[in-house]
């Protein structure tokens, strides 16, 4: 899979407005009512990522989960990252 250009990344970010670019990655923090809800979300993320064979970096901080995506094989962002980000965005809404 080919790395996206800066213009393609800008366009893809418009369709995933909660995600922020940091260098060659995109990330988003989801917030939940408590730790068990955050872990349940992570378990769902793991199932989706495994089916897609594309795995985010996951940082868990009590009720906050930050997902970071990049395509290591391409050394940057690809369509694969944004497709997975949109799948994560469609999960049941985070509870605050």
C-alpha positions as CSV (number, residue, x, y, z in Angstrom):
1,X,0.0,0.0,0.0
2,X,1.3,3.4,-1.0
3,X,1.9,6.2,1.5
4,X,-0.6,9.1,1.1
5,X,0.5,12.6,0.0
6,X,0.0,15.6,2.2
7,X,-3.1,16.6,0.2
8,X,-4.6,13.1,0.5
9,X,-4.0,13.1,4.3
10,X,-5.7,16.5,4.6
11,X,-8.7,15.2,2.7
12,X,-8.8,12.0,4.7
13,X,-8.6,13.9,8.0
14,X,-11.7,16.0,6.9
15,X,-13.6,12.7,6.9
16,X,-12.2,11.7,10.4
17,X,-12.3,15.1,12.2
18,X,-11.6,13.7,15.7
19,X,-8.3,12.2,14.6
20,X,-5.2,14.4,14.7
21,X,-2.0,14.0,12.7
22,X,1.3,13.8,14.5
23,X,4.1,13.3,12.0
24,X,3.5,9.9,10.3
25,X,0.7,8.9,12.6
26,X,-2.9,9.8,13.4
27,X,-4.4,9.5,16.9
28,X,-7.6,10.0,18.8
29,X,-8.4,9.8,22.5
30,X,-11.7,8.2,23.5
31,X,-13.1,8.9,27.1
32,X,-15.3,6.5,29.1
33,X,-17.1,6.5,32.4
34,X,-14.6,4.2,34.0
35,X,-11.8,1.7,33.5
36,X,-14.0,-1.4,32.8
37,X,-15.8,0.5,30.0
38,X,-12.4,1.6,28.5
39,X,-11.2,-2.0,28.6
40,X,-14.3,-3.2,26.9
41,X,-13.7,-0.7,24.1
42,X,-10.1,-1.9,23.8
43,X,-11.3,-5.5,23.5
44,X,-13.6,-4.5,20.6
45,X,-10.8,-2.5,19.0
46,X,-8.5,-5.6,19.2
47,X,-11.1,-7.7,17.4
48,X,-11.6,-5.2,14.6
49,X,-7.8,-4.7,14.2
50,X,-7.1,-8.4,14.1
51,X,-9.7,-8.9,11.3
52,X,-8.2,-6.0,9.4
53,X,-4.6,-7.3,10.1
54,X,-3.7,-3.7,11.0
55,X,-3.1,-2.9,14.6
56,X,-3.1,0.5,16.4
57,X,-0.8,1.4,19.2
58,X,-3.1,1.6,22.3
59,X,-2.5,3.7,25.4
60,X,-4.9,3.2,28.3
61,X,-5.1,5.7,31.1
62,X,-7.9,4.8,33.5
63,X,-10.9,6.0,31.6
64,X,-9.1,7.3,28.5
65,X,-7.9,5.2,25.5
66,X,-5.7,6.7,22.9
67,X,-5.4,4.9,19.6
68,X,-2.5,5.7,17.2
69,X,-2.4,4.5,13.6
70,X,0.4,4.4,11.0
71,X,1.4,1.9,8.3
72,X,4.8,0.7,9.3
73,X,5.4,-1.1,6.0
74,X,4.8,2.2,4.1
75,X,6.7,4.3,6.6
76,X,3.7,6.6,7.0
77,X,-0.1,7.0,6.6
78,X,-2.1,5.0,4.1
79,X,-5.7,4.5,3.2
80,X,-5.6,1.5,5.6
81,X,-5.1,3.8,8.6
82,X,-8.0,6.0,7.7
83,X,-10.3,3.1,7.0
84,X,-9.5,1.6,10.4
85,X,-10.0,5.0,12.1
86,X,-13.5,5.2,10.6
87,X,-14.3,1.7,11.9
88,X,-13.3,2.8,15.4
89,X,-15.3,5.9,15.1
90,X,-18.4,3.8,14.4
91,X,-18.1,1.9,17.6
92,X,-20.7,2.7,20.3
93,X,-20.2,6.3,21.6
94,X,-17.8,6.7,24.5
95,X,-19.5,7.4,27.8
96,X,-18.2,10.4,29.8
